[in-house]
């Protein structure tokens, strides 16, 4: 079993391996390079979420207080949160690579409906979006797909969205 230090190292190595393989030239085309590498920022976010730290501020404060020597460039919470937001597509691509590597996407899959409806704030447009989170789960328990879908329709009306990315068996 991993202790927390070993878990952080393992997450970093996993993220770094996939990042370097999927984005050999990096992801930035212009602008300043952030002080933290993308791999460091993603590791902090993943481990913070795993530890149950629900707010960005709590994740930042935890790592600033306990792991500052490991992440010496960790200085500003707002820059870190902005970096996380800018890496949303990178996170999704890495997640799908991990799912593919695990073999879960070729496994029997079922759709589970999360009972909680959520109001999501779309900050760019300043509107509230209402939707439900539905999960596609492999038989080993790994979440394979988690789209935000409109509330109320029957799953049969959302087949295309629910099955997006499912490889066809031949």
C-alpha positions in Angstrom: 0.0 0.0 0.0 1.2 3.5 -0.8 1.8 6.1 1.8 0.8 9.6 0.6 4.3 10.6 -0.5 4.5 7.5 -2.7 1.0 8.1 -4.0 1.9 11.7 -5.1 5.0 10.3 -6.9 3.0 7.6 -8.6 0.4 10.1 -9.8 3.0 12.4 -11.0 4.8 9.6 -12.9 1.5 8.5 -14.5 0.5 12.0 -15.5 4.0 12.8 -16.8 4.3 9.6 -18.9 0.9 10.2 -20.6 1.5 14.0 -21.0 4.9 13.4 -22.7 3.5 10.7 -24.9 0.3 12.6 -25.9 1.8 16.1 -26.1 5.5 15.8 -27.0 5.7 19.4 -28.0 3.6 20.7 -25.1 0.3 22.3 -25.3 1.0 26.1 -25.3 1.2 27.9 -28.6 1.6 31.4 -27.2 1.7 33.3 -23.9 3.9 32.8 -20.9 4.9 29.5 -19.5 3.4 29.0 -16.1 5.8 28.6 -13.1 4.5 25.1 -12.3 4.7 22.5 -15.1 1.4 21.2 -16.4 2.3 17.8 -14.9 2.9 19.3 -11.4 -0.4 21.3 -11.6 -2.4 18.2 -12.7 -0.8 16.1 -9.9 -1.7 18.6 -7.3 -5.3 18.7 -8.6 -5.7 14.9 -8.8 -4.2 14.2 -5.4 -6.2 17.1 -3.8 -9.4 15.7 -5.2 -8.5 12.2 -4.0 -7.9 13.5 -0.5 -11.4 14.9 -0.5 -10.3 18.6 -0.5 -13.4 20.0 -2.2 -12.3 23.6 -2.8 -9.5 25.0 -4.9 -8.4 27.0 -1.9 -8.2 24.0 0.3 -6.1 22.1 -2.3 -3.7 25.0 -2.7 -3.3 25.6 1.0 -2.7 21.9 1.7 0.1 21.6 -0.8 1.5 25.0 0.0 1.7 24.0 3.7 2.8 20.3 3.4 4.6 19.9 0.0 6.1 23.3 -0.8 9.6 21.8 -1.0 8.3 19.4 -3.7 6.6 22.2 -5.7 8.8 25.3 -5.1 7.0 27.2 -7.9 3.7 26.9 -6.1 3.2 30.5 -5.1 -0.2 31.8 -6.3 -3.6 30.1 -6.0 -5.3 32.1 -8.7 -2.6 31.2 -11.3 -2.8 27.6 -10.3 -6.6 27.5 -10.6 -6.4 29.3 -14.0 -3.8 26.7 -15.1 -6.2 23.9 -14.1 -9.0 25.5 -16.1 -6.8 25.9 -19.1 -5.9 22.2 -19.0 -9.4 20.9 -19.1 -8.9 19.3 -22.5 -5.5 17.8 -21.6 -7.2 16.2 -18.5 -9.9 14.7 -20.6 -7.4 13.3 -23.2 -5.1 11.8 -20.5 -8.2 10.3 -18.7 -9.3 8.6 -21.9 -5.7 7.3 -22.5 -5.7 5.8 -18.9 -9.1 4.2 -19.5 -7.9 2.8 -22.9 -4.7 1.5 -21.3 -6.6 -0.2 -18.5 -8.8 -2.1 -21.0 -11.9 -0.8 -19.3 -13.3 0.7 -22.6 -13.4 -2.8 -24.1 -15.2 -4.3 -21.1 -18.9 -4.6 -20.6 -20.3 -1.2 -19.8 -23.5 0.0 -18.1 -25.0 3.4 -17.6 -25.7 4.6 -14.1 -27.7 7.8 -13.5 -26.6 10.0 -10.8 -29.6 11.1 -8.8 -28.4 14.6 -8.1 -29.3 17.3 -10.5 -26.9 20.2 -10.5 -27.1 23.8 -11.5 -23.8 24.7 -13.2 -22.7 28.3 -13.6 -21.4 29.0 -17.1 -19.0 31.8 -16.2 -18.3 32.8 -19.8 -21.9 33.4 -20.6 -23.1 34.3 -17.1 -26.0 31.8 -17.3 -27.0 28.8 -15.2 -27.2 25.5 -17.0 -29.3 22.7 -15.5 -28.2 19.2 -16.2 -27.7 15.7 -14.8 -24.5 13.8 -14.6 -24.7 10.3 -16.1 -21.9 7.9 -15.9 -20.8 5.1 -18.1 -19.1 2.6 -15.9 -17.0 -0.5 -16.8 -17.6 -3.7 -15.0 -14.4 -3.1 -13.0 -15.9 0.1 -11.6 -13.8 2.5 -13.6 -15.7 5.6 -14.8 -15.3 5.6 -18.6 -17.5 8.6 -19.6 -19.3 11.3 -17.6 -21.1 13.7 -19.9 -23.4 16.4 -18.5 -26.8 15.8 -20.2 -30.1 17.6 -20.1 -32.4 16.7 -17.3 -35.5 14.5 -17.6 -35.2 12.7 -20.9 -35.2 9.0 -21.0 -31.7 7.4 -21.5 -32.9 6.0 -24.9 -33.2 9.6 -26.2 -29.5 10.2 -25.2 -27.9 7.1 -26.7 -25.5 9.0 -28.9 -24.1 11.1 -26.0 -24.0 8.2 -23.6 -22.1 5.9 -26.0 -19.7 8.5 -27.4 -16.3 7.0 -27.8 -17.4 3.4 -27.2 -15.3 1.2 -29.6 -17.3 -1.0 -31.9 -16.8 -4.7 -31.5 -16.1 -6.7 -34.6 
